[in-house]
Structure formats: C-alpha cells, structure tokens
C-alpha cells in the first residue's frame, strides 16, 4: 500500500505487491543504477535495482516500522527524480 502513490509518477510503469514482494517497475532502466543504489544506501536501506525494477523481498518477521523504512526510501528516490535510459 505504501508504494501505490508512485503509480502517478511519470517514471513509473507499474507498482505490484504479491505476498511479501513489492515491486516498482520503471518505464526504462535508470541511467546510473549505481547512483540509485547509493541514494538508497544513504537513506539507510540496502536495495539493489535490477534493470527496470526496484524490488524488495523482506522477511516475514519484518516490523511495520522497518517495512516503512524500505518503502519510504523507494518513494523518496523515485519522487526525487530518476534519470532513465531513453528508449530507442
């Protein structure tokens, strides 16, 4: 639920949640995935983007606060703007 607001972001193609897996699919891959990952690390989370996907698979024992930290970090970096690879 915390990621659904990103559906209105121009860089986001889709937001999906299935069980404990949350995915934000971008319309194209980020130009610099390493910089995107570094921004997430700066926010205190370890999330590695994979192609057009920013996804999390937290353990079932995660607390609501910890889950919010993950989703808030994703929302923050996406909302701040991600430079995407231009489609050809």
Secondary structure, DSSP 8 states (H G I E B T S, - for coil): -TTGGGGGSTTEEEEEEETTEEEEEESS-BTTHHHHHHHHHHTT-----BTTEEEEE--TT--HHHHHHHHHHHHHHHHH---B----
